[in-house]
Amino acid sequence: MHDELLSALDSINPVGLTYSEWASVGMALNEAGCDWQVWDAWSQRDPARYHRGECEKKWIGFRGSSHPVTQATIFKMAHDRGWAGSPGGAIDWGDAITADSAVITSNSAVIRAARPAPAVPAAPVCTVPDVEPLPVEIPEEWDPAAQLIGYLKALFRPEEYVGYVVESWQRGSAYLPKKGSYGRTAAQLIGALETCGGDIGAVLGDYDPEAGAWIRFNPLDGQGCKDANVMDFRHALVESDAIPVERQHALIRQINLPCAALVYSGGKSLHAIVRVDAPGYEEYRRRVAFLYDVCRRNGLEPDTQCANPSRLSRLPGAVRGGQKQYLLATNTGAESWQAWCTGLGARTDSPPAAEPDDLPATENMADVWNAMPPLAPPLIGGVLRQGHKLLLAGPSKAGKSYALIELCIAIAEGVPWLGRFDCARGRVLYINLELDRASCLHRFADVYGALSLSPGGLSHIDVWNLRGASVPMDRLAPRLIRRAREKGYIAIVIDPIYKVITGDENSADQMARFCNQFDLVCRELGSAVIYCHHHSKGYQGQKRSMDRASGSGVFARDPDALLDLIELTPTDAIREQMAVRAVCGVCKRALDAKGLSDAYGPDDTFSKARMLAVCKEHLSAADMRVLDADIAAACAKAAKQTAWRIEGTLREFERFEAVNLWFEHPIHRLDDGLLEDLVPDADARATGRAGAARRWGKQTAEQRKAGNATALENAYEACTIDGKVTVYAMAQYMDLKPDTVKKRLRADGRFWVDGQEVGLKEPGSNG
């Protein structure tokens, strides 16, 4: 029986199995009395996902289930893949066939019926349906450079790096590719090919015409050619040489595969480059497994060794053993992966196939009641757990970016954030989308200095400067995951998100899909994702904290923790008290520097008059002149401080009492009670003349016009840093609606507006 089990196991290829199926094999081997080394050795057949020590670690936790997975699971999986052996015994009613079996209750007996799962067989077992062969027509005359240009344009964006191989080595009668090149973009290659006169060797390097040449069908990062260097899991390769090429051609067309390109290999197979558009590596593997399963069940047996995303395919335009590697077609079949999956069930010439289901299995509470999984440890005490999401919302001038930099430093150093929230210590990635590199790095240095922190945790902070190079979040997420997978970040900060938003921020369904990208990053990396967003227009005091963020309510309801900043207006008495504290602080420092700390008592430090009197008594005239200058500077700085209240809407923790802060550029400082009794401003627009007075004070119409003109000048100048100036960018800077900015630009007369682009008119121009 043991030999039969190992024979059945040998017929199952772990490549293409889902995680649940792979784990079920381990559970079944454990239940059958095998050693963990059997599972480990079998798992090594999937080198892309094999991790040394993982099987042994999971093996220990397999025992003790009231519904164990038995060896019947392995026999069933083997039979589904063409294994002809016999388990030597019938499957019992109580045997669990798969880990996510459908449960059918009949006469109080539990019968577990296997669900067919997409998997890759170890050997071809397909039966070719009766299909009319479709000829593969290769013309005598061709343009090799045009072949490759068509392929590159169909598969790559201009800025993406392309991997290709022209050098080979021989093992027996087979020619094998070397590592190849990966440092040129599609645009660079196309530009060179367009002027090479059809000689692709002049562009790529000469290849052996007996061996041919190869190309990778997914974009790379320009640093290597392994799976870890793949920048977008866009395409998969379907290759089969088990049946004649003409039948392969007919089946590819019949199955309606969403092919970006179809290439004749110059040998026994066609290479179908299929659009799968997976958001990440794990999803890529699931989609490829499903793709191969559908192909196999329709008579097209795929080569499972072609499943990895960095795989080489045949380069169109080359010659191999006297045969042309030829680009037969581009953009054929279904228009997208989702369209193909949707259409599978409606096709009458294809066996039924369900859309791939990568959702987790259901759990029975009785099974986990006495073995609850541990909660993720806190990242920010009382606010956020590791692996969860946090949104920081607030208006402009609230110092949101500085607050996020303060958070990065707090995590790197393991100190409280904002003087109030304890932080776990670990590695953090700050993704800067708005500032130029120098400004961003200087901000970190400025915040460290203002916090009076020794930079002992600098090695825990990575900065990814993407200003001018940012891409929408659905494209950034997979690239972020690949770069960060081995870094061990416990937090990833994205600042700000308006630079990567995909879709209309007021659309609930579009923003739900946008926010799902944060979940993908959290799930794949185990890191918390922290990001900031701006308030909607108008006064915010009358709104709930979760309703202040601009755009769809998804922004407020999606994160696990929402922290909201709203401005407070200090009274004249509070401002006076701040000035008194500033004067007393300067006097105290001046006296201490002279060794005169005994000249004043604790109560004196709260009296401006008393501290000034002590200074006059003990300091020289020269020292007093310096003191006066320092006092003036300190009072001016105190007058510039703005007051803020931070409120939280939390999913995992109890709501905390609102925290009051002073923003003293470049850091936020915890208030010690001065702001306790303040309430946020009501909406001034609802208070008639009082509201107008609050907004404009005693300004005349001319003064308001001059103020608007100055504001436009400042906004335009600031936005020129990004190159082209747009109405939207100026609106973001001015914290106004785009329509309002457009009206003011036209009324001002010095600017032209073309759609969304803004520019300064030439002197003397009327247009």
C-alpha positions in Angstrom: 0.0 0.0 0.0 2.9 2.4 0.8 4.5 1.8 -2.6 1.1 2.5 -4.3 0.9 5.7 -2.4 4.3 6.8 -3.4 3.6 5.8 -7.0 0.4 8.0 -6.9 2.3 10.9 -5.4 5.0 10.7 -8.1 2.3 11.2 -10.8 1.2 14.5 -9.2 3.3 17.5 -10.2 3.2 20.2 -7.5 3.7 22.9 -10.1 0.3 24.5 -10.6 -1.3 23.1 -7.5 -3.0 25.7 -5.3 -1.6 26.2 -1.8 -4.6 24.3 -0.3 -4.0 21.3 -2.6 -0.3 21.3 -1.7 -1.1 21.4 2.0 -3.7 18.6 1.6 -1.0 16.3 0.1 1.1 17.0 3.2 -1.8 16.3 5.6 -2.6 13.0 3.7 1.0 11.8 3.9 1.1 12.7 7.6 -2.1 10.7 8.2 -0.7 7.8 6.2 2.3 7.5 8.6 4.9 8.8 6.2 7.9 11.0 7.2 7.9 14.7 6.5 10.9 14.2 4.3 8.7 12.5 1.7 6.5 15.6 1.4 9.7 17.8 1.4 11.3 15.9 -1.4 8.2 15.9 -3.6 7.7 19.7 -2.9 11.2 20.4 -4.3 9.8 19.6 -7.8 8.3 23.1 -7.6 11.5 25.1 -7.1 9.8 28.5 -7.6 7.7 28.0 -4.4 9.8 25.6 -2.4 11.2 27.0 0.9 13.6 24.9 2.9 12.2 24.0 6.3 8.6 24.9 5.5 7.4 21.3 5.2 9.0 20.3 8.5 7.5 23.3 10.3 3.9 22.7 9.0 4.2 19.0 9.5 4.1 19.4 13.3 0.7 21.2 13.2 -1.1 18.6 11.0 -2.0 16.2 13.9 -5.1 16.3 16.0 -7.9 17.2 13.4 -11.3 15.6 14.0 -11.7 15.4 10.2 -8.2 14.4 8.9 -7.3 14.4 5.2 -6.4 10.9 4.3 -4.4 9.2 1.6 -7.6 8.9 -0.5 -7.0 12.5 -1.4 -3.6 11.6 -3.1 -5.1 8.7 -4.9 -8.0 10.8 -6.2 -5.7 13.6 -7.3 -3.4 11.0 -9.0 -6.4 9.4 -10.9 -7.5 12.8 -12.1 -4.1 13.2 -13.6 -4.0 9.9 -15.5 -2.4 7.6 -12.9 -3.5 4.0 -13.7 -2.6 2.4 -10.5 -4.9 1.1 -7.8 -4.9 2.1 -4.1 -5.7 -1.4 -3.2 -8.9 -0.5 -1.3 -12.1 1.3 -1.7 -12.6 4.9 -0.6 -14.5 5.0 2.6 -17.6 7.2 3.2 -15.7 9.1 5.8 -12.6 9.8 3.8 -11.9 13.5 2.9 -11.0 13.7 -0.8 -9.8 17.3 -0.8 -9.2 20.0 1.8 -12.0 22.1 0.4 -14.4 19.3 -0.5 -18.1 20.0 -1.0 -20.1 18.5 1.9 -23.3 16.6 1.1 -25.5 15.4 4.0 -27.6 12.3 3.3 -29.4 10.3 6.0 -27.2 11.9 8.6 -24.1 10.5 6.9 -21.5 12.9 5.7 -20.3 12.2 2.2 -17.4 14.3 0.9 -17.4 14.7 -2.9 -14.3 15.9 -4.6 -14.3 19.2 -6.5 -12.2 19.1 -9.7 -9.3 21.5 -9.1 -7.2 23.1 -11.8 -3.8 21.3 -11.8 -1.0 20.4 -14.1 -0.5 16.7 -15.0 2.8 15.0 -14.9 2.4 13.5 -18.3 0.1 14.1 -21.3 -3.2 12.2 -21.0 -5.4 14.3 -23.3 -7.7 13.0 -25.9 -7.7 15.2 -29.0 -11.3 16.1 -30.0 -12.3 15.9 -33.6 -11.1 19.3 -34.8 -10.3 20.4 -38.4 -6.6 21.1 -38.6 -5.7 24.8 -39.3 -2.7 25.3 -41.6 0.3 27.3 -40.4 1.3 29.4 -43.4 4.9 30.8 -43.4 5.6 33.0 -46.4 8.9 32.6 -48.3 9.6 36.4 -48.2 9.7 38.1 -44.8 11.2 41.0 -42.9 12.8 39.7 -39.6 13.0 43.2 -38.1 9.3 43.8 -38.8 8.5 40.5 -37.2 10.2 41.5 -33.9 8.8 45.0 -34.0 5.3 43.7 -34.2 5.9 41.3 -31.3 7.4 44.1 -29.1 4.6 46.5 -29.8 2.0 43.8 -28.9 3.6 42.7 -25.6 5.5 45.7 -24.1 5.1 49.3 -23.3 7.9 51.6 -24.7 9.6 52.2 -21.3 9.6 48.5 -20.3 12.8 46.4 -20.3 12.9 43.4 -22.5 14.9 40.2 -22.0 16.3 38.3 -24.9 18.9 35.6 -25.7 21.0 35.1 -28.8 23.8 33.1 -27.4 23.4 29.3 -26.8 25.3 26.2 -25.8 24.9 22.6 -26.9 24.1 19.6 -24.8 23.8 16.5 -27.0 21.6 17.4 -29.9 19.8 20.2 -28.0 20.7 23.9 -28.1 20.1 25.6 -24.7 20.0 29.4 -24.1 22.4 31.3 -22.0 21.5 34.1 -19.6 21.1 36.8 -22.3 20.4 40.5 -22.2 17.9 42.5 -20.2 19.1 46.1 -20.1 17.3 47.7 -23.1 13.8 49.0 -23.3 11.2 48.1 -26.0 11.5 51.7 -27.3 15.2 51.4 -27.7 15.0 48.0 -29.5 12.2 49.2 -31.8 14.2 52.3 -32.7 17.3 50.3 -33.6 15.2 47.7 -35.5 13.6 50.3 -37.6 17.0 51.4 -39.0 18.8 48.1 -39.2 17.7 47.1 -42.7 16.1 43.9 -41.6 19.3 42.6 -39.9 18.2 41.8 -36.4 21.7 40.5 -35.6 23.0 44.1 -35.9 20.7 45.0 -33.1 20.6 42.0 -30.8 23.9 40.3 -31.7 24.4 37.4 -34.0 22.8 34.1 -33.1 23.5 30.5 -34.2 20.9 29.7 -37.0 20.9 26.1 -35.9 19.8 27.1 -32.4 17.6 30.2 -33.1 17.0 32.9 -30.5 14.8 33.5 -27.5 12.8 36.3 -25.9 11.0 36.8 -22.5 7.4 37.7 -22.8 7.0 39.7 -19.6 8.7 43.0 -18.8 11.8 43.0 -16.5 13.3 45.5 -14.1 16.5 45.9 -16.1 18.5 44.3 -13.3 18.1 40.6 -14.0 16.1 37.9 -15.7 14.7 35.8 -12.9 11.1 35.6 -11.7 12.0 38.2 -9.0 12.9 40.6 -11.8 9.5 40.4 -13.6 7.8 43.8 -13.4 4.3 42.9 -14.6 2.7 39.4 -14.6 1.0 40.2 -17.9 1.5 37.1 -20.0 1.8 33.3 -19.8 3.1 30.8 -22.3 1.1 27.9 -23.7 3.3 25.5 -25.6 2.5 22.0 -26.6 4.3 19.5 -28.9 2.1 16.4 -28.2 0.0 16.9 -31.3 0.7 18.3 -34.8 1.2 22.0 -35.2 -1.9 22.3 -37.4 -4.1 20.9 -34.6 -2.4 23.1 -32.0 -3.3 26.0 -34.2 -6.9 24.9 -34.5 -7.3 24.3 -30.8 -5.8 27.6 -29.8 -8.3 29.3 -32.0 -11.2 27.1 -30.8 -10.5 27.6 -27.1 -10.5 31.4 -27.9 -7.3 32.0 -25.8 -6.7 35.7 -25.3 -3.5 35.7 -27.2 -1.3 38.8 -27.3 0.9 37.0 -29.8 1.0 33.6 -31.6 4.5 32.5 -32.7 5.6 29.5 -34.7 8.7 28.1 -32.9 10.5 26.8 -36.0 10.0 23.3 -34.5 7.2 21.1 -33.3 5.0 23.7 -31.5 3.3 27.0 -31.6 3.9 29.5 -28.7 0.7 31.2 -27.6 1.5 34.3 -25.5 -1.7 34.5 -23.4 -2.8 37.6 -21.5 -3.4 36.7 -17.9 -2.9 40.2 -16.3 -2.3 38.9 -12.8 -1.8 41.5 -10.0 0.9 39.4 -8.2 3.0 36.3 -8.4 0.6 34.0 -6.4 -2.3 35.0 -8.5 -0.2 34.5 -11.7 0.4 30.9 -10.6 -3.3 30.3 -10.0 -4.3 31.7 -13.3 -1.7 29.7 -15.2 -2.8 26.5 -13.4 -6.4 27.3 -14.5 -5.3 28.1 -18.0 -3.4 24.9 -18.4 -6.3 22.9 -17.0 -8.7 24.3 -19.5 -6.3 23.7 -22.4 -5.7 20.1 -21.3 -9.4 19.3 -21.0 -9.9 20.7 -24.5 -7.2 18.5 -26.0 -4.2 20.9 -26.0 -1.7 19.4 -23.6 0.5 22.3 -22.3 4.2 21.9 -21.3 4.1 22.6 -17.6 7.8 23.6 -17.5 6.7 26.8 -19.2 4.7 28.0 -16.2 7.1 30.6 -14.7 6.7 34.3 -15.6 10.3 34.8 -16.7 10.2 31.9 -19.1 11.9 32.3 -22.5 9.8 31.9 -25.7 10.9 31.8 -29.3 12.0 35.2 -30.8 10.1 36.0 -34.0 12.4 37.0 -36.8 15.1 34.4 -36.1 15.8 31.2 -38.0 16.1 27.9 -36.3 17.5 24.9 -38.1 16.4 26.2 -41.5 12.9 27.1 -40.2 11.6 30.6 -39.5 10.5 31.6 -36.0 7.5 33.4 -37.3 4.9 35.8 -35.8 1.6 34.4 -37.0 -0.7 36.9 -35.4 -1.2 39.4 -32.6 -4.2 40.2 -30.4 -6.4 37.2 -31.3 -9.1 35.4 -29.3 -10.8 36.9 -26.3 -10.0 40.6 -25.6 -8.9 40.0 -22.0 -8.5 37.3 -19.3 -11.7 38.2 -17.6 -13.6 38.2 -20.9 -12.2 34.7 -21.7 -13.2 33.3 -18.3 -16.7 34.8 -18.6 -17.1 33.2 -22.0 -16.0 29.7 -21.1 -19.3 28.7 -19.7 -21.2 29.9 -22.7 -19.2 28.0 -25.3 -20.8 24.8 -26.6 -17.5 23.5 -28.1 -15.7 23.5 -24.8 -16.2 21.3 -21.8 -17.6 23.4 -18.9 -15.0 25.2 -16.9 -15.6 27.4 -13.9 -13.9 30.8 -13.5 -10.8 30.3 -11.3 -11.8 30.5 -7.7 -8.9 31.8 -5.6 -11.1 32.6 -2.6 -10.2 31.1 0.8 -12.1 28.0 2.0 -14.8 28.3 4.7 -13.9 27.4 8.2 -15.9 25.7 10.9 -15.8 27.5 14.2 -15.7 24.2 16.1 -12.4 23.3 14.4 -10.7 26.5 15.5 -12.4 27.3 18.8 -9.6 25.7 20.9 -6.8 26.8 18.6 -7.5 30.4 17.7 -4.9 32.0 15.4 -2.8 34.7 17.1 -3.8 38.3 16.4 -1.3 40.3 14.5 0.9 42.3 16.9 0.2 46.0 17.2 2.2 48.4 15.0 0.8 51.6 16.6 -0.4 50.9 20.1 -4.2 51.1 20.4 -4.6 52.1 16.7 -3.2 49.7 14.1 -2.0 46.1 13.9 0.8 44.9 11.6 -0.5 43.9 8.2 -3.5 46.3 8.4 -4.3 49.6 6.7 -4.3 53.2 8.1 -5.6 56.3 6.5 -4.4 59.7 7.7 -6.9 62.4 6.5 -6.7 66.1 6.8 -6.7 69.5 5.0 -3.8 71.2 3.5 -1.3 72.9 5.8 -2.0 70.2 8.5 1.5 68.8 8.0 0.3 65.3 6.9 3.5 64.5 5.1 5.5 65.5 8.1 3.3 63.4 10.4 4.0 60.4 8.1 7.7 61.1 8.2 7.5 61.3 12.0 5.7 57.9 12.0 8.4 56.4 9.8 11.1 57.6 12.3 9.0 56.4 15.3 8.8 52.9 13.8 12.5 52.8 12.9 13.5 54.1 16.3 10.8 52.3 18.4 9.7 55.5 20.0 6.1 57.0 20.5 4.6 58.7 17.5 3.3 62.3 18.1 4.4 61.8 21.7 1.2 59.7 22.3 1.2 56.4 20.4 3.7 53.6 21.1 5.2 52.0 18.0 6.7 48.6 17.3 10.3 48.8 16.0 11.1 47.5 12.6 11.9 48.3 8.9 9.7 50.8 7.1 9.4 51.9 3.4 8.4 55.5 2.6 7.2 55.9 -0.9 7.6 59.6 -1.9 5.4 60.6 -4.8 5.4 64.4 -4.5 8.7 65.8 -3.4 12.0 65.9 -5.3 14.6 63.6 -3.9 16.7 66.2 -2.1 13.7 67.8 -0.4 12.4 64.5 0.8 15.7 63.4 2.3 16.2 66.8 4.0 12.8 66.5 5.5 13.8 63.4 7.3 16.9 65.1 8.6 14.9 68.2 9.7 12.4 66.0 11.6 15.1 64.0 13.3 16.7 67.3 14.4 13.4 68.8 15.7 12.6 65.6 17.6 16.1 65.7 19.2 16.5 62.0 18.3 19.8 60.3 17.7 19.5 58.6 14.2 20.2 55.1 15.4 17.6 53.5 13.3 18.4 55.0 9.9 19.2 51.5 8.5 15.5 50.7 9.2 14.2 53.4 6.8 14.1 53.0 3.0 12.9 55.8 0.8 11.5 55.1 -2.7 11.5 58.4 -4.6 8.9 58.2 -7.4 8.2 61.8 -8.2 7.8 62.0 -12.0 8.0 58.2 -12.3 4.8 57.2 -10.4 2.3 54.8 -12.0 -1.3 54.0 -11.1 -1.8 51.9 -8.1 -2.8 48.8 -10.0 0.5 48.9 -11.7 2.5 50.1 -8.7 1.3 47.3 -6.4 2.9 44.3 -8.2 6.1 46.2 -8.6 6.1 47.2 -5.0 5.5 43.6 -3.9 8.4 42.3 -6.0 10.8 44.9 -4.7 9.7 44.6 -1.1 9.2 40.8 -0.7 12.6 40.1 0.9 13.0 43.4 2.8 11.0 42.5 5.9 9.1 45.8 6.1 6.5 46.0 8.9 5.1 49.2 7.4 4.8 50.8 4.0 3.9 54.5 3.8 2.5 55.9 0.5 2.5 59.7 0.4 0.2 61.0 -1.1 -2.3 58.7 -2.8 -3.8 61.2 -5.2 -0.7 60.6 -7.3 -1.6 56.9 -7.8 -5.4 56.9 -7.8 -7.0 55.0 -10.6 -10.5 56.0 -11.5 -12.9 58.7 -10.2 -12.4 59.2 -6.5 -16.1 59.9 -6.1 -17.1 56.5 -7.6 -17.6 53.8 -4.9 -16.9 50.8 -7.1 -13.8 52.4 -8.7 -12.4 53.4 -5.3 -13.2 49.9 -3.9 -11.1 48.4 -6.7 -8.4 51.0 -6.0 -8.3 50.2 -2.2 -8.1 46.5 -3.0 -4.6 47.1 -4.2 -3.7 48.0 -0.6 -5.1 44.7 0.6 -3.0 42.9 -2.0 0.2 44.6 -0.7 -0.8 43.8 2.9 -1.6 40.2 2.1 1.5 39.5 0.0 4.0 41.3 2.2 2.5 41.1 5.7 3.2 44.8 6.0 0.9 47.5 7.2 0.0 50.0 4.5 -0.3 53.7 5.6 -1.4 56.5 3.3 -2.8 60.0 3.5 -5.7 61.7 1.7 -7.1 65.2 1.7 -10.3 66.6 3.2 -13.3 67.5 1.1 -13.8 71.3 0.6 -15.4 73.5 3.2 -15.4 73.7 7.0 -15.2 70.3 8.7 -16.2 70.9 12.3 -19.8 69.8 11.9 -18.9 66.5 10.2 -18.0 63.2 11.7 -14.3 62.4 11.4 -15.0 59.5 9.0 -17.0 61.8 6.6 -14.3 64.4 6.1 -12.1 62.7 3.6 -12.6 63.8 0.0 -14.3 61.5 -2.5 -16.2 58.3 -2.0 -17.1 57.0 1.5 -15.0 54.0 0.6 -12.0 55.9 1.7 -13.4 56.2 5.3 -14.7 52.7 5.5 -12.0 50.7 3.9 -9.0 51.2 6.2 -8.7 49.4 9.6 -7.8 52.7 11.2 -8.7 56.2 10.1 -7.0 59.1 11.8 -8.4 62.5 11.0 -6.8 65.9 11.6 -9.0 69.0 12.0 -7.8 72.5 12.7 -8.6 74.3 15.9 -8.7 78.1 16.3 -6.8 79.2 19.5 -8.4 82.1 21.4 -6.5 85.3 22.1 -5.9 84.1 25.7 -4.3 80.9 24.4 -2.1 82.8 22.0 -1.1 85.1 24.9 -0.3 82.1 27.0 1.8 80.6 24.2 3.7 83.9 24.0 4.3 83.8 27.8 5.7 80.3 27.5 7.9 81.3 24.7 9.4 84.2 26.7 9.8 82.1 29.8 11.5 79.3 27.9 14.0 81.7 26.3 14.8 83.2 29.6 15.2 79.9 31.3 17.7 78.7 28.6 19.7 81.9 28.8 20.0 81.6 32.6 20.9 77.9 32.5 23.6 78.6 29.9 25.2 81.0 32.4 25.0 78.5 35.3 22.3 80.6 37.0 19.6 77.9 37.4 19.5 78.7 41.1 18.4 82.3 40.4 14.8 81.3 39.7 12.3 78.9 41.3 9.8 76.5 39.7 6.9 79.0 40.0 9.0 81.7 38.3 9.1 79.7 35.0 5.4 80.4 34.5 5.7 84.2 34.9 6.9 86.3 32.1 7.5 89.4 34.3 9.4 87.4 36.9 11.7 85.7 34.5 12.5 88.9 32.7 13.2 90.6 36.0 15.6 87.7 37.0 17.4 88.0 33.6 17.8 91.8 34.0 19.2 91.2 37.5 21.8 88.6 36.5 22.7 89.1 32.9 24.9 91.7 31.3 23.7 94.4 28.9 25.2 92.4 25.9 23.5 89.2 27.1 20.1 91.1 27.4 20.4 92.3 23.8 20.9 88.8 22.6 18.0 87.7 24.9 15.7 90.3 23.3 16.4 89.1 19.8 15.8 85.4 20.9 12.6 86.4 22.6 11.3 88.1 19.4 12.2 85.1 17.4 10.5 82.7 19.8 7.3 84.8 20.0 7.2 84.9 16.2 7.6 81.2 16.0 4.9 80.6 18.6 2.5 82.9 16.7 3.0 80.7 13.6 2.1 77.4 15.3 -1.2 76.0 14.3 -3.5 73.9 16.5 -4.9 70.5 15.5 -7.1 67.8 16.9 -6.6 64.2 15.8 -9.6 61.8 16.1 -9.7 58.1 15.3 -12.2 55.6 13.8 -10.8 52.2 14.6 -11.8 48.7 13.6 -9.6 46.6 16.0 -9.3 48.8 19.0 -11.5 51.0 21.3 -11.8 54.6 20.2 -9.3 56.8 21.9 -9.9 60.3 23.4 -9.2 63.0 20.8 -5.6 64.1 20.9 -4.7 67.8 20.6 -1.5 68.8 18.8 0.5 71.9 17.9 2.1 71.9 14.5 5.5 73.6 15.0 7.2 73.1 11.7 8.5 70.5 10.9 7.0 68.4 13.7 3.7 68.0 15.7 4.0 68.5 19.4 1.5 67.1 22.0 -0.5 69.8 23.7 -0.5 69.9 27.5 -4.0 71.1 28.0 -4.2 74.6 26.5 -6.5 73.3 23.6 -8.6 71.0 25.7 -11.8 73.1 25.7 -11.7 74.3 22.1 -14.3 73.0 19.6 -13.7 73.0 15.9 -15.1 75.8 13.8 -18.7 75.5 12.6 -19.3 76.0 8.9 -18.8 79.7 8.4 -20.9 79.6 5.2 -24.0 79.0 7.3 -23.5 82.0 9.5 -24.4 84.8 7.1 -22.5 88.1 7.7 -20.6 86.6 10.6 -19.3 83.9 8.3 -18.2 86.4 5.7 -16.5 88.4 8.4 -14.7 85.3 9.5 -13.6 84.5 6.0 -12.6 88.0 4.8 -12.3 90.1 8.0 -12.3 93.8 6.9 -10.8 93.2 3.4 -12.1 95.4 0.6 -13.0 93.9 -2.8 -9.7 95.2 -4.2 -7.8 93.5 -1.4 -9.5 90.2 -2.0 -8.8 90.5 -5.7 -5.1 91.2 -5.0 -5.0 88.2 -2.6 -6.5 85.9 -5.3 -3.9 87.1 -7.8 -1.1 86.4 -5.4 -2.5 83.0 -4.6 -2.7 82.1 -8.3 0.9 83.3 -8.8 2.2 81.2 -5.9 0.2 78.1 -7.0 1.3 78.4 -10.6 5.0 78.8 -9.6 4.8 75.8 -7.2 3.2 73.5 -9.8 5.8 74.3 -12.5 8.1 71.9 -10.6 6.1 69.0 -12.1 6.6 70.3 -15.6 3.2 71.0 -17.2 0.9 72.9 -14.9 -2.7 71.7 -14.7 -5.9 73.1 -13.2 -6.1 70.0 -11.0 -2.6 70.4 -9.6 -3.2 74.1 -8.8 -6.5 73.2 -7.2 -4.7 70.6 -5.0 -2.2 73.3 -4.0 -4.8 76.0 -3.3 -7.3 73.5 -1.6 -10.0 74.7 -4.0 -12.3 73.0 -6.5 -10.9 72.8 -10.0 -13.8 74.8 -11.5 -13.2 77.6 -9.0 -9.5 77.7 -10.0 -10.4 77.7 -13.7 -12.8 80.7 -13.1 -10.2 82.6 -11.2 -7.6 82.0 -13.9 -9.8 83.3 -16.6 -10.9 86.3 -14.5 -7.3 87.1 -13.7 -6.4 87.6 -17.4 -2.7 86.7 -17.2 -3.1 83.0 -17.8 -4.4 80.8 -20.6 -6.3 77.6 -20.0 -6.4 74.8 -22.6 -8.6 72.0 -21.3 -6.8 71.2 -18.1 -3.4 72.7 -19.0 -2.5 76.1 -17.7 0.2 78.6 -18.9 1.2 82.2 -18.7 0.3 84.4 -21.7 3.0 86.2 -23.6 3.4 89.9 -22.6 1.0 92.0 -24.7 -1.0 89.0 -25.7 -4.8 89.1 -25.6 -5.4 85.4 -26.3 
